[in-house]
Amino acid sequence: MTACAAGVAACLVMNPALAATPADQLAGYTAQAGAPAVPSRGQAFFTARHGREWSCASCHGAVPTQAARHASTGKVIQPLAPAFNPERFTDPAKTEKWFRRNCNDVLGRECSAAEKADVLGWLITLKP
């Protein structure tokens, strides 16, 4: 029996990319990190510059509950917070693609599971 056959929680621990909801993906990242998400730390991470030109907020807005514009291209970016854009964090492959790309732009490296958990944990707290 594989880990995934043993249960959804075990599967998410082994592979958070299989999750299909923001809460599922958050559970996978926190399991990988070995600690619960800290939304306040996620908000601080999101709005801070990390030694590079941009922060997450540079393109997604300080409070990502409405559309914003990419800092360089001007392309419209739909709200990042799941309560304001129900398509957000529902496609695990897209979630990983954009975390990888955006973390590289903001940090110059991939985000850790704890950083992803904190940011996603904060985004989930944003409600209309």
Backbone atoms as SQL, in Angstrom:
CREATE TABLE atoms (id INTEGER PRIMARY KEY, chain TEXT, resi INTEGER, resn TEXT, atom TEXT, x REAL, y REAL, z REAL);
INSERT INTO atoms VALUES
  (1, 'A', 1, 'MET', 'N', 0.843, -1.171, 0.000),
  (2, 'A', 1, 'MET', 'CA', 0.000, 0.000, 0.000),
  (3, 'A', 1, 'MET', 'C', 0.895, 1.242, 0.000),
  (4, 'A', 2, 'THR', 'N', 0.619, 2.205, -0.885),
  (5, 'A', 2, 'THR', 'CA', 1.402, 3.433, -0.936),
  (6, 'A', 2, 'THR', 'C', 0.942, 4.388, 0.156),
  (7, 'A', 3, 'ALA', 'N', 1.740, 5.440, 0.401),
  (8, 'A', 3, 'ALA', 'CA', 1.357, 6.450, 1.392),
  (9, 'A', 3, 'ALA', 'C', 0.037, 7.100, 0.996),
  (10, 'A', 4, 'CYS', 'N', -0.165, 7.325, -0.294),
  (11, 'A', 4, 'CYS', 'CA', -1.405, 7.958, -0.732),
  (12, 'A', 4, 'CYS', 'C', -2.603, 7.035, -0.528),
  (13, 'A', 5, 'ALA', 'N', -2.404, 5.763, -0.712),
  (14, 'A', 5, 'ALA', 'CA', -3.502, 4.818, -0.499),
  (15, 'A', 5, 'ALA', 'C', -3.844, 4.711, 0.982),
  (16, 'A', 6, 'ALA', 'N', -2.886, 5.013, 1.846),
  (17, 'A', 6, 'ALA', 'CA', -3.119, 4.927, 3.288),
  (18, 'A', 6, 'ALA', 'C', -4.003, 6.053, 3.795),
  (19, 'A', 7, 'GLY', 'N', -4.087, 7.143, 3.087),
  (20, 'A', 7, 'GLY', 'CA', -4.956, 8.226, 3.521),
  (21, 'A', 7, 'GLY', 'C', -4.555, 9.554, 2.916),
  (22, 'A', 8, 'VAL', 'N', -5.531, 10.469, 2.837),
  (23, 'A', 8, 'VAL', 'CA', -5.301, 11.775, 2.231),
  (24, 'A', 8, 'VAL', 'C', -4.235, 12.542, 2.989),
  (25, 'A', 9, 'ALA', 'N', -4.289, 12.560, 4.309),
  (26, 'A', 9, 'ALA', 'CA', -3.312, 13.325, 5.085),
  (27, 'A', 9, 'ALA', 'C', -1.902, 12.836, 4.813),
  (28, 'A', 10, 'ALA', 'N', -1.701, 11.541, 4.784),
  (29, 'A', 10, 'ALA', 'CA', -0.372, 10.999, 4.509),
  (30, 'A', 10, 'ALA', 'C', 0.074, 11.363, 3.104),
  (31, 'A', 11, 'CYS', 'N', -0.834, 11.357, 2.177),
  (32, 'A', 11, 'CYS', 'CA', -0.514, 11.699, 0.797),
  (33, 'A', 11, 'CYS', 'C', -0.073, 13.162, 0.704),
  (34, 'A', 12, 'LEU', 'N', -0.762, 14.056, 1.425),
  (35, 'A', 12, 'LEU', 'CA', -0.411, 15.463, 1.377),
  (36, 'A', 12, 'LEU', 'C', 0.948, 15.718, 2.019),
  (37, 'A', 13, 'VAL', 'N', 1.269, 14.975, 3.053),
  (38, 'A', 13, 'VAL', 'CA', 2.571, 15.112, 3.677),
  (39, 'A', 13, 'VAL', 'C', 3.656, 14.708, 2.688),
  (40, 'A', 14, 'MET', 'N', 3.416, 13.634, 1.973),
  (41, 'A', 14, 'MET', 'CA', 4.401, 13.138, 1.017),
  (42, 'A', 14, 'MET', 'C', 4.464, 14.005, -0.239),
  (43, 'A', 15, 'ASN', 'N', 3.325, 14.575, -0.648),
  (44, 'A', 15, 'ASN', 'CA', 3.283, 15.324, -1.894),
  (45, 'A', 15, 'ASN', 'C', 2.198, 16.396, -1.835),
  (46, 'A', 16, 'PRO', 'N', 2.498, 17.607, -1.294),
  (47, 'A', 16, 'PRO', 'CA', 1.486, 18.649, -1.202),
  (48, 'A', 16, 'PRO', 'C', 0.997, 19.105, -2.569),
  (49, 'A', 17, 'ALA', 'N', 1.706, 18.782, -3.629),
  (50, 'A', 17, 'ALA', 'CA', 1.273, 19.169, -4.971),
  (51, 'A', 17, 'ALA', 'C', 0.002, 18.443, -5.392),
  (52, 'A', 18, 'LEU', 'N', -0.419, 17.401, -4.659),
  (53, 'A', 18, 'LEU', 'CA', -1.648, 16.693, -4.990),
  (54, 'A', 18, 'LEU', 'C', -2.885, 17.341, -4.374),
  (55, 'A', 19, 'ALA', 'N', -2.710, 18.318, -3.499),
  (56, 'A', 19, 'ALA', 'CA', -3.836, 18.983, -2.843),
  (57, 'A', 19, 'ALA', 'C', -4.651, 19.773, -3.858),
  (58, 'A', 20, 'ALA', 'N', -5.942, 19.959, -3.582),
  (59, 'A', 20, 'ALA', 'CA', -6.809, 20.633, -4.546),
  (60, 'A', 20, 'ALA', 'C', -7.508, 21.864, -3.986),
  (61, 'A', 21, 'THR', 'N', -7.323, 22.179, -2.729),
  (62, 'A', 21, 'THR', 'CA', -7.911, 23.380, -2.146),
  (63, 'A', 21, 'THR', 'C', -6.809, 24.164, -1.450),
  (64, 'A', 22, 'PRO', 'N', -7.043, 25.459, -1.204),
  (65, 'A', 22, 'PRO', 'CA', -6.037, 26.207, -0.445),
  (66, 'A', 22, 'PRO', 'C', -5.738, 25.558, 0.915),
  (67, 'A', 23, 'ALA', 'N', -6.762, 25.099, 1.611),
  (68, 'A', 23, 'ALA', 'CA', -6.563, 24.468, 2.923),
  (69, 'A', 23, 'ALA', 'C', -5.745, 23.185, 2.800),
  (70, 'A', 24, 'ASP', 'N', -6.005, 22.398, 1.757),
  (71, 'A', 24, 'ASP', 'CA', -5.228, 21.176, 1.534),
  (72, 'A', 24, 'ASP', 'C', -3.755, 21.509, 1.277),
  (73, 'A', 25, 'GLN', 'N', -3.523, 22.515, 0.440),
  (74, 'A', 25, 'GLN', 'CA', -2.147, 22.889, 0.138),
  (75, 'A', 25, 'GLN', 'C', -1.449, 23.436, 1.378),
  (76, 'A', 26, 'LEU', 'N', -2.169, 24.212, 2.175),
  (77, 'A', 26, 'LEU', 'CA', -1.609, 24.713, 3.428),
  (78, 'A', 26, 'LEU', 'C', -1.228, 23.552, 4.344),
  (79, 'A', 27, 'ALA', 'N', -2.080, 22.547, 4.434),
  (80, 'A', 27, 'ALA', 'CA', -1.789, 21.374, 5.260),
  (81, 'A', 27, 'ALA', 'C', -0.522, 20.673, 4.780),
  (82, 'A', 28, 'GLY', 'N', -0.354, 20.575, 3.485),
  (83, 'A', 28, 'GLY', 'CA', 0.844, 19.949, 2.941),
  (84, 'A', 28, 'GLY', 'C', 2.101, 20.742, 3.250),
  (85, 'A', 29, 'TYR', 'N', 2.043, 22.069, 3.101),
  (86, 'A', 29, 'TYR', 'CA', 3.213, 22.896, 3.383),
  (87, 'A', 29, 'TYR', 'C', 3.558, 22.883, 4.870),
  (88, 'A', 30, 'THR', 'N', 2.555, 22.932, 5.728),
  (89, 'A', 30, 'THR', 'CA', 2.846, 22.901, 7.167),
  (90, 'A', 30, 'THR', 'C', 3.414, 21.547, 7.569),
  (91, 'A', 31, 'ALA', 'N', 2.927, 20.490, 6.957),
  (92, 'A', 31, 'ALA', 'CA', 3.477, 19.158, 7.254),
  (93, 'A', 31, 'ALA', 'C', 4.939, 19.089, 6.817),
  (94, 'A', 32, 'GLN', 'N', 5.236, 19.617, 5.636),
  (95, 'A', 32, 'GLN', 'CA', 6.624, 19.634, 5.156),
  (96, 'A', 32, 'GLN', 'C', 7.505, 20.480, 6.059),
  (97, 'A', 33, 'ALA', 'N', 6.963, 21.607, 6.528),
  (98, 'A', 33, 'ALA', 'CA', 7.730, 22.518, 7.376),
  (99, 'A', 33, 'ALA', 'C', 7.914, 21.958, 8.780),
  (100, 'A', 34, 'GLY', 'N', 6.988, 21.088, 9.189),
  (101, 'A', 34, 'GLY', 'CA', 7.056, 20.526, 10.529),
  (102, 'A', 34, 'GLY', 'C', 6.584, 21.489, 11.601),
  (103, 'A', 35, 'ALA', 'N', 5.853, 22.521, 11.190),
  (104, 'A', 35, 'ALA', 'CA', 5.354, 23.522, 12.136),
  (105, 'A', 35, 'ALA', 'C', 4.128, 24.195, 11.527),
  (106, 'A', 36, 'PRO', 'N', 3.233, 24.700, 12.372),
  (107, 'A', 36, 'PRO', 'CA', 2.055, 25.379, 11.841),
  (108, 'A', 36, 'PRO', 'C', 2.425, 26.708, 11.173),
  (109, 'A', 37, 'ALA', 'N', 1.596, 27.131, 10.251),
  (110, 'A', 37, 'ALA', 'CA', 1.777, 28.423, 9.594),
  (111, 'A', 37, 'ALA', 'C', 1.544, 29.535, 10.609),
  (112, 'A', 38, 'VAL', 'N', 2.255, 30.636, 10.408),
  (113, 'A', 38, 'VAL', 'CA', 2.068, 31.829, 11.237),
  (114, 'A', 38, 'VAL', 'C', 1.643, 32.948, 10.294),
  (115, 'A', 39, 'PRO', 'N', 0.319, 33.217, 10.215),
  (116, 'A', 39, 'PRO', 'CA', -0.166, 34.214, 9.258),
  (117, 'A', 39, 'PRO', 'C', 0.487, 35.593, 9.391),
  (118, 'A', 40, 'SER', 'N', 0.749, 36.051, 10.602),
  (119, 'A', 40, 'SER', 'CA', 1.377, 37.367, 10.762),
  (120, 'A', 40, 'SER', 'C', 2.786, 37.376, 10.158),
  (121, 'A', 41, 'ARG', 'N', 3.479, 36.276, 10.273),
  (122, 'A', 41, 'ARG', 'CA', 4.805, 36.152, 9.654),
  (123, 'A', 41, 'ARG', 'C', 4.655, 36.134, 8.131),
  (124, 'A', 42, 'GLY', 'N', 3.595, 35.504, 7.624),
  (125, 'A', 42, 'GLY', 'CA', 3.328, 35.490, 6.189),
  (126, 'A', 42, 'GLY', 'C', 3.059, 36.876, 5.646),
  (127, 'A', 43, 'GLN', 'N', 2.289, 37.674, 6.392),
  (128, 'A', 43, 'GLN', 'CA', 2.019, 39.043, 5.962),
  (129, 'A', 43, 'GLN', 'C', 3.305, 39.858, 5.929),
  (130, 'A', 44, 'ALA', 'N', 4.128, 39.735, 6.949),
  (131, 'A', 44, 'ALA', 'CA', 5.391, 40.468, 6.990),
  (132, 'A', 44, 'ALA', 'C', 6.298, 40.040, 5.832),
  (133, 'A', 45, 'PHE', 'N', 6.348, 38.737, 5.575),
  (134, 'A', 45, 'PHE', 'CA', 7.146, 38.217, 4.461),
  (135, 'A', 45, 'PHE', 'C', 6.651, 38.796, 3.147),
  (136, 'A', 46, 'PHE', 'N', 5.334, 38.823, 2.957),
  (137, 'A', 46, 'PHE', 'CA', 4.700, 39.262, 1.722),
  (138, 'A', 46, 'PHE', 'C', 5.015, 40.724, 1.416),
  (139, 'A', 47, 'THR', 'N', 5.036, 41.562, 2.432),
  (140, 'A', 47, 'THR', 'CA', 5.195, 42.999, 2.210),
  (141, 'A', 47, 'THR', 'C', 6.651, 43.464, 2.254),
  (142, 'A', 48, 'ALA', 'N', 7.563, 42.634, 2.751),
  (143, 'A', 48, 'ALA', 'CA', 8.965, 43.032, 2.890),
  (144, 'A', 48, 'ALA', 'C', 9.762, 42.784, 1.611),
  (145, 'A', 49, 'ARG', 'N', 10.805, 43.575, 1.462),
  (146, 'A', 49, 'ARG', 'CA', 11.800, 43.301, 0.427),
  (147, 'A', 49, 'ARG', 'C', 12.879, 42.458, 1.083),
  (148, 'A', 50, 'HIS', 'N', 13.372, 41.521, 0.353),
  (149, 'A', 50, 'HIS', 'CA', 14.338, 40.566, 0.889),
  (150, 'A', 50, 'HIS', 'C', 15.688, 40.720, 0.211),
  (151, 'A', 51, 'GLY', 'N', 16.152, 41.967, 0.138),
  (152, 'A', 51, 'GLY', 'CA', 17.449, 42.230, -0.467),
  (153, 'A', 51, 'GLY', 'C', 17.419, 42.364, -1.978),
  (154, 'A', 52, 'ARG', 'N', 16.212, 42.336, -2.529),
  (155, 'A', 52, 'ARG', 'CA', 16.069, 42.481, -3.977),
  (156, 'A', 52, 'ARG', 'C', 15.146, 43.653, -4.248),
  (157, 'A', 53, 'GLU', 'N', 14.903, 43.927, -5.525),
  (158, 'A', 53, 'GLU', 'CA', 14.127, 45.099, -5.924),
  (159, 'A', 53, 'GLU', 'C', 12.648, 45.007, -5.537),
  (160, 'A', 54, 'TRP', 'N', 12.063, 43.808, -5.589),
  (161, 'A', 54, 'TRP', 'CA', 10.625, 43.670, -5.378),
  (162, 'A', 54, 'TRP', 'C', 10.306, 42.915, -4.103),
  (163, 'A', 55, 'SER', 'N', 9.073, 43.145, -3.643),
  (164, 'A', 55, 'SER', 'CA', 8.448, 42.299, -2.637),
  (165, 'A', 55, 'SER', 'C', 7.284, 41.610, -3.329),
  (166, 'A', 56, 'CYS', 'N', 6.628, 40.692, -2.666),
  (167, 'A', 56, 'CYS', 'CA', 5.421, 40.072, -3.239),
  (168, 'A', 56, 'CYS', 'C', 4.381, 41.163, -3.518),
  (169, 'A', 57, 'ALA', 'N', 4.296, 42.133, -2.573),
  (170, 'A', 57, 'ALA', 'CA', 3.318, 43.210, -2.680),
  (171, 'A', 57, 'ALA', 'C', 3.576, 44.137, -3.867),
  (172, 'A', 58, 'SER', 'N', 4.790, 44.135, -4.402),
  (173, 'A', 58, 'SER', 'CA', 5.092, 44.993, -5.551),
  (174, 'A', 58, 'SER', 'C', 4.164, 44.703, -6.728),
  (175, 'A', 59, 'CYS', 'N', 3.768, 43.444, -6.885),
  (176, 'A', 59, 'CYS', 'CA', 2.899, 43.064, -7.997),
  (177, 'A', 59, 'CYS', 'C', 1.491, 42.697, -7.547),
  (178, 'A', 60, 'HIS', 'N', 1.358, 42.139, -6.341),
  (179, 'A', 60, 'HIS', 'CA', 0.059, 41.654, -5.871),
  (180, 'A', 60, 'HIS', 'C', -0.682, 42.652, -4.995),
  (181, 'A', 61, 'GLY', 'N', -0.072, 43.777, -4.644),
  (182, 'A', 61, 'GLY', 'CA', -0.678, 44.774, -3.776),
  (183, 'A', 61, 'GLY', 'C', -0.425, 44.443, -2.314),
  (184, 'A', 62, 'ALA', 'N', -0.349, 45.471, -1.470),
  (185, 'A', 62, 'ALA', 'CA', -0.054, 45.274, -0.043),
  (186, 'A', 62, 'ALA', 'C', -1.082, 44.385, 0.630),
  (187, 'A', 63, 'VAL', 'N', -2.335, 44.541, 0.238),
  (188, 'A', 63, 'VAL', 'CA', -3.397, 43.640, 0.685),
  (189, 'A', 63, 'VAL', 'C', -3.989, 43.053, -0.590),
  (190, 'A', 64, 'PRO', 'N', -3.642, 41.820, -0.911),
  (191, 'A', 64, 'PRO', 'CA', -3.973, 41.235, -2.220),
  (192, 'A', 64, 'PRO', 'C', -5.414, 40.740, -2.343),
  (193, 'A', 65, 'THR', 'N', -6.342, 41.659, -2.099),
  (194, 'A', 65, 'THR', 'CA', -7.757, 41.311, -2.180),
  (195, 'A', 65, 'THR', 'C', -8.432, 41.903, -3.412),
  (196, 'A', 66, 'GLN', 'N', -7.658, 42.586, -4.226),
  (197, 'A', 66, 'GLN', 'CA', -8.190, 43.139, -5.473),
  (198, 'A', 66, 'GLN', 'C', -7.144, 43.001, -6.560),
  (199, 'A', 67, 'ALA', 'N', -7.545, 43.244, -7.783),
  (200, 'A', 67, 'ALA', 'CA', -6.609, 43.137, -8.893),
  (201, 'A', 67, 'ALA', 'C', -5.483, 44.150, -8.715),
  (202, 'A', 68, 'ALA', 'N', -4.311, 43.790, -9.177),
  (203, 'A', 68, 'ALA', 'CA', -3.140, 44.659, -9.114),
  (204, 'A', 68, 'ALA', 'C', -2.415, 44.554, -10.451),
  (205, 'A', 69, 'ARG', 'N', -1.277, 45.208, -10.557),
  (206, 'A', 69, 'ARG', 'CA', -0.520, 45.183, -11.808),
  (207, 'A', 69, 'ARG', 'C', 0.929, 44.777, -11.541),
  (208, 'A', 70, 'HIS', 'N', 1.448, 43.948, -12.440),
  (209, 'A', 70, 'HIS', 'CA', 2.840, 43.513, -12.349),
  (210, 'A', 70, 'HIS', 'C', 3.738, 44.745, -12.373),
  (211, 'A', 71, 'ALA', 'N', 4.719, 44.799, -11.502),
  (212, 'A', 71, 'ALA', 'CA', 5.589, 45.960, -11.351),
  (213, 'A', 71, 'ALA', 'C', 6.386, 46.293, -12.607),
  (214, 'A', 72, 'SER', 'N', 6.713, 45.301, -13.403),
  (215, 'A', 72, 'SER', 'CA', 7.526, 45.524, -14.584),
  (216, 'A', 72, 'SER', 'C', 6.705, 45.582, -15.865),
  (217, 'A', 73, 'THR', 'N', 5.805, 44.629, -16.040),
  (218, 'A', 73, 'THR', 'CA', 5.077, 44.530, -17.307),
  (219, 'A', 73, 'THR', 'C', 3.765, 45.310, -17.318),
  (220, 'A', 74, 'GLY', 'N', 3.218, 45.617, -16.150),
  (221, 'A', 74, 'GLY', 'CA', 1.930, 46.295, -16.070),
  (222, 'A', 74, 'GLY', 'C', 0.745, 45.362, -16.285),
  (223, 'A', 75, 'LYS', 'N', 1.020, 44.085, -16.489),
  (224, 'A', 75, 'LYS', 'CA', -0.051, 43.101, -16.693),
  (225, 'A', 75, 'LYS', 'C', -0.938, 43.023, -15.449),
  (226, 'A', 76, 'VAL', 'N', -2.250, 42.956, -15.676),
  (227, 'A', 76, 'VAL', 'CA', -3.197, 42.836, -14.569),
  (228, 'A', 76, 'VAL', 'C', -3.048, 41.464, -13.926),
  (229, 'A', 77, 'ILE', 'N', -2.989, 41.455, -12.611),
  (230, 'A', 77, 'ILE', 'CA', -2.917, 40.226, -11.826),
  (231, 'A', 77, 'ILE', 'C', -4.166, 40.176, -10.965),
  (232, 'A', 78, 'GLN', 'N', -4.942, 39.135, -11.120),
  (233, 'A', 78, 'GLN', 'CA', -6.180, 38.991, -10.354),
  (234, 'A', 78, 'GLN', 'C', -5.868, 38.814, -8.869),
  (235, 'A', 79, 'PRO', 'N', -6.840, 39.078, -7.990),
  (236, 'A', 79, 'PRO', 'CA', -6.587, 38.970, -6.548),
  (237, 'A', 79, 'PRO', 'C', -5.946, 37.635, -6.176),
  (238, 'A', 80, 'LEU', 'N', -5.023, 37.699, -5.236),
  (239, 'A', 80, 'LEU', 'CA', -4.302, 36.518, -4.801),
  (240, 'A', 80, 'LEU', 'C', -5.016, 35.797, -3.662),
  (241, 'A', 81, 'ALA', 'N', -5.712, 36.534, -2.823),
  (242, 'A', 81, 'ALA', 'CA', -6.398, 35.928, -1.679),
  (243, 'A', 81, 'ALA', 'C', -7.537, 35.035, -2.172),
  (244, 'A', 82, 'PRO', 'N', -7.573, 33.780, -1.731),
  (245, 'A', 82, 'PRO', 'CA', -8.581, 32.835, -2.228),
  (246, 'A', 82, 'PRO', 'C', -10.030, 33.278, -2.045),
  (247, 'A', 83, 'ALA', 'N', -10.351, 34.006, -0.988),
  (248, 'A', 83, 'ALA', 'CA', -11.738, 34.447, -0.775),
  (249, 'A', 83, 'ALA', 'C', -12.177, 35.479, -1.808),
  (250, 'A', 84, 'PHE', 'N', -11.221, 36.115, -2.471),
  (251, 'A', 84, 'PHE', 'CA', -11.520, 37.134, -3.466),
  (252, 'A', 84, 'PHE', 'C', -11.309, 36.630, -4.886),
  (253, 'A', 85, 'ASN', 'N', -10.756, 35.439, -5.013),
  (254, 'A', 85, 'ASN', 'CA', -10.536, 34.811, -6.303),
  (255, 'A', 85, 'ASN', 'C', -10.550, 33.300, -6.070),
  (256, 'A', 86, 'PRO', 'N', -11.731, 32.673, -6.200),
  (257, 'A', 86, 'PRO', 'CA', -11.865, 31.255, -5.864),
  (258, 'A', 86, 'PRO', 'C', -10.995, 30.295, -6.671),
  (259, 'A', 87, 'GLU', 'N', -10.388, 30.772, -7.754),
  (260, 'A', 87, 'GLU', 'CA', -9.504, 29.901, -8.537),
  (261, 'A', 87, 'GLU', 'C', -8.102, 29.799, -7.937),
  (262, 'A', 88, 'ARG', 'N', -7.772, 30.717, -7.030),
  (263, 'A', 88, 'ARG', 'CA', -6.427, 30.725, -6.451),
  (264, 'A', 88, 'ARG', 'C', -6.186, 29.500, -5.586),
  (265, 'A', 89, 'PHE', 'N', -5.032, 28.936, -5.733),
  (266, 'A', 89, 'PHE', 'CA', -4.565, 27.809, -4.924),
  (267, 'A', 89, 'PHE', 'C', -5.471, 26.580, -5.038),
  (268, 'A', 90, 'THR', 'N', -6.028, 26.377, -6.238),
  (269, 'A', 90, 'THR', 'CA', -6.829, 25.182, -6.491),
  (270, 'A', 90, 'THR', 'C', -6.133, 24.240, -7.477),
  (271, 'A', 91, 'ASP', 'N', -5.101, 24.720, -8.113),
  (272, 'A', 91, 'ASP', 'CA', -4.321, 23.904, -9.044),
  (273, 'A', 91, 'ASP', 'C', -2.909, 23.796, -8.486),
  (274, 'A', 92, 'PRO', 'N', -2.592, 22.668, -7.878),
  (275, 'A', 92, 'PRO', 'CA', -1.286, 22.518, -7.223),
  (276, 'A', 92, 'PRO', 'C', -0.087, 22.767, -8.140),
  (277, 'A', 93, 'ALA', 'N', -0.191, 22.378, -9.386),
  (278, 'A', 93, 'ALA', 'CA', 0.919, 22.605, -10.310),
  (279, 'A', 93, 'ALA', 'C', 1.142, 24.106, -10.527),
  (280, 'A', 94, 'LYS', 'N', 0.058, 24.853, -10.667),
  (281, 'A', 94, 'LYS', 'CA', 0.172, 26.307, -10.827),
  (282, 'A', 94, 'LYS', 'C', 0.711, 26.951, -9.557),
  (283, 'A', 95, 'THR', 'N', 0.250, 26.478, -8.410),
  (284, 'A', 95, 'THR', 'CA', 0.730, 27.023, -7.147),
  (285, 'A', 95, 'THR', 'C', 2.242, 26.875, -7.057),
  (286, 'A', 96, 'GLU', 'N', 2.743, 25.692, -7.337),
  (287, 'A', 96, 'GLU', 'CA', 4.182, 25.451, -7.267),
  (288, 'A', 96, 'GLU', 'C', 4.933, 26.263, -8.322),
  (289, 'A', 97, 'LYS', 'N', 4.381, 26.340, -9.527),
  (290, 'A', 97, 'LYS', 'CA', 5.020, 27.112, -10.599),
  (291, 'A', 97, 'LYS', 'C', 5.194, 28.567, -10.181),
  (292, 'A', 98, 'TRP', 'N', 4.115, 29.158, -9.647),
  (293, 'A', 98, 'TRP', 'CA', 4.177, 30.576, -9.308),
  (294, 'A', 98, 'TRP', 'C', 4.972, 30.834, -8.041),
  (295, 'A', 99, 'PHE', 'N', 4.901, 29.955, -7.060),
  (296, 'A', 99, 'PHE', 'CA', 5.779, 30.115, -5.895),
  (297, 'A', 99, 'PHE', 'C', 7.242, 30.078, -6.350),
  (298, 'A', 100, 'ARG', 'N', 7.578, 29.103, -7.171),
  (299, 'A', 100, 'ARG', 'CA', 8.961, 28.973, -7.640),
  (300, 'A', 100, 'ARG', 'C', 9.400, 30.238, -8.381),
  (301, 'A', 101, 'ARG', 'N', 8.598, 30.684, -9.315),
  (302, 'A', 101, 'ARG', 'CA', 8.951, 31.853, -10.135),
  (303, 'A', 101, 'ARG', 'C', 9.006, 33.122, -9.286),
  (304, 'A', 102, 'ASN', 'N', 7.969, 33.354, -8.495),
  (305, 'A', 102, 'ASN', 'CA', 7.898, 34.596, -7.725),
  (306, 'A', 102, 'ASN', 'C', 8.903, 34.629, -6.587),
  (307, 'A', 103, 'CYS', 'N', 9.132, 33.505, -5.931),
  (308, 'A', 103, 'CYS', 'CA', 10.136, 33.479, -4.867),
  (309, 'A', 103, 'CYS', 'C', 11.513, 33.775, -5.440),
  (310, 'A', 104, 'ASN', 'N', 11.792, 33.263, -6.610),
  (311, 'A', 104, 'ASN', 'CA', 13.069, 33.555, -7.247),
  (312, 'A', 104, 'ASN', 'C', 13.195, 35.052, -7.524),
  (313, 'A', 105, 'ASP', 'N', 12.122, 35.690, -7.990),
  (314, 'A', 105, 'ASP', 'CA', 12.160, 37.131, -8.260),
  (315, 'A', 105, 'ASP', 'C', 12.356, 37.935, -6.977),
  (316, 'A', 106, 'VAL', 'N', 11.684, 37.533, -5.918),
  (317, 'A', 106, 'VAL', 'CA', 11.689, 38.290, -4.669),
  (318, 'A', 106, 'VAL', 'C', 12.893, 37.947, -3.784),
  (319, 'A', 107, 'LEU', 'N', 13.247, 36.668, -3.732),
  (320, 'A', 107, 'LEU', 'CA', 14.298, 36.212, -2.817),
  (321, 'A', 107, 'LEU', 'C', 15.607, 35.837, -3.501),
  (322, 'A', 108, 'GLY', 'N', 15.522, 35.503, -4.778),
  (323, 'A', 108, 'GLY', 'CA', 16.686, 34.968, -5.465),
  (324, 'A', 108, 'GLY', 'C', 16.884, 33.492, -5.185),
  (325, 'A', 109, 'ARG', 'N', 15.840, 32.831, -4.692),
  (326, 'A', 109, 'ARG', 'CA', 15.863, 31.404, -4.382),
  (327, 'A', 109, 'ARG', 'C', 14.413, 30.933, -4.270),
  (328, 'A', 110, 'GLU', 'N', 14.254, 29.621, -4.145),
  (329, 'A', 110, 'GLU', 'CA', 12.915, 29.089, -3.900),
  (330, 'A', 110, 'GLU', 'C', 12.510, 29.363, -2.462),
  (331, 'A', 111, 'CYS', 'N', 11.234, 29.504, -2.218),
  (332, 'A', 111, 'CYS', 'CA', 10.721, 29.659, -0.856),
  (333, 'A', 111, 'CYS', 'C', 10.774, 28.315, -0.148),
  (334, 'A', 112, 'SER', 'N', 10.951, 28.367, 1.144),
  (335, 'A', 112, 'SER', 'CA', 10.882, 27.149, 1.954),
  (336, 'A', 112, 'SER', 'C', 9.419, 26.771, 2.155),
  (337, 'A', 113, 'ALA', 'N', 9.183, 25.550, 2.597),
  (338, 'A', 113, 'ALA', 'CA', 7.818, 25.114, 2.901),
  (339, 'A', 113, 'ALA', 'C', 7.220, 25.993, 3.984),
  (340, 'A', 114, 'ALA', 'N', 8.012, 26.397, 4.977),
  (341, 'A', 114, 'ALA', 'CA', 7.506, 27.262, 6.048),
  (342, 'A', 114, 'ALA', 'C', 7.108, 28.630, 5.500),
  (343, 'A', 115, 'GLU', 'N', 7.891, 29.187, 4.593),
  (344, 'A', 115, 'GLU', 'CA', 7.551, 30.483, 3.998),
  (345, 'A', 115, 'GLU', 'C', 6.265, 30.376, 3.187),
  (346, 'A', 116, 'LYS', 'N', 6.134, 29.317, 2.411),
  (347, 'A', 116, 'LYS', 'CA', 4.904, 29.108, 1.638),
  (348, 'A', 116, 'LYS', 'C', 3.715, 28.962, 2.575),
  (349, 'A', 117, 'ALA', 'N', 3.881, 28.177, 3.633),
  (350, 'A', 117, 'ALA', 'CA', 2.791, 27.976, 4.597),
  (351, 'A', 117, 'ALA', 'C', 2.390, 29.290, 5.240),
  (352, 'A', 118, 'ASP', 'N', 3.358, 30.090, 5.659),
  (353, 'A', 118, 'ASP', 'CA', 3.048, 31.358, 6.312),
  (354, 'A', 118, 'ASP', 'C', 2.287, 32.297, 5.375),
  (355, 'A', 119, 'VAL', 'N', 2.767, 32.433, 4.139),
  (356, 'A', 119, 'VAL', 'CA', 2.100, 33.325, 3.182),
  (357, 'A', 119, 'VAL', 'C', 0.702, 32.811, 2.868),
  (358, 'A', 120, 'LEU', 'N', 0.575, 31.538, 2.554),
  (359, 'A', 120, 'LEU', 'CA', -0.741, 30.976, 2.246),
  (360, 'A', 120, 'LEU', 'C', -1.652, 31.069, 3.463),
  (361, 'A', 121, 'GLY', 'N', -1.112, 30.808, 4.643),
  (362, 'A', 121, 'GLY', 'CA', -1.895, 30.938, 5.874),
  (363, 'A', 121, 'GLY', 'C', -2.457, 32.325, 6.050),
  (364, 'A', 122, 'TRP', 'N', -1.656, 33.351, 5.739),
  (365, 'A', 122, 'TRP', 'CA', -2.135, 34.734, 5.820),
  (366, 'A', 122, 'TRP', 'C', -3.183, 35.014, 4.746),
  (367, 'A', 123, 'LEU', 'N', -2.915, 34.582, 3.513),
  (368, 'A', 123, 'LEU', 'CA', -3.866, 34.836, 2.427),
  (369, 'A', 123, 'LEU', 'C', -5.237, 34.219, 2.720),
  (370, 'A', 124, 'ILE', 'N', -5.253, 33.076, 3.350),
  (371, 'A', 124, 'ILE', 'CA', -6.513, 32.413, 3.686),
  (372, 'A', 124, 'ILE', 'C', -7.303, 33.195, 4.742),
  (373, 'A', 125, 'THR', 'N', -6.598, 33.972, 5.557),
  (374, 'A', 125, 'THR', 'CA', -7.303, 34.751, 6.597),
  (375, 'A', 125, 'THR', 'C', -8.012, 35.967, 6.029),
  (376, 'A', 126, 'LEU', 'N', -7.659, 36.394, 4.830),
  (377, 'A', 126, 'LEU', 'CA', -8.265, 37.591, 4.245),
  (378, 'A', 126, 'LEU', 'C', -9.664, 37.260, 3.728),
  (379, 'A', 127, 'LYS', 'N', -10.643, 37.909, 4.307),
  (380, 'A', 127, 'LYS', 'CA', -12.060, 37.637, 3.984),
  (381, 'A', 127, 'LYS', 'C', -12.755, 38.920, 3.561),
  (382, 'A', 128, 'PRO', 'N', -13.792, 38.784, 2.731),
  (383, 'A', 128, 'PRO', 'CA', -14.563, 39.981, 2.325),
  (384, 'A', 128, 'PRO', 'C', -15.304, 40.587, 3.507);
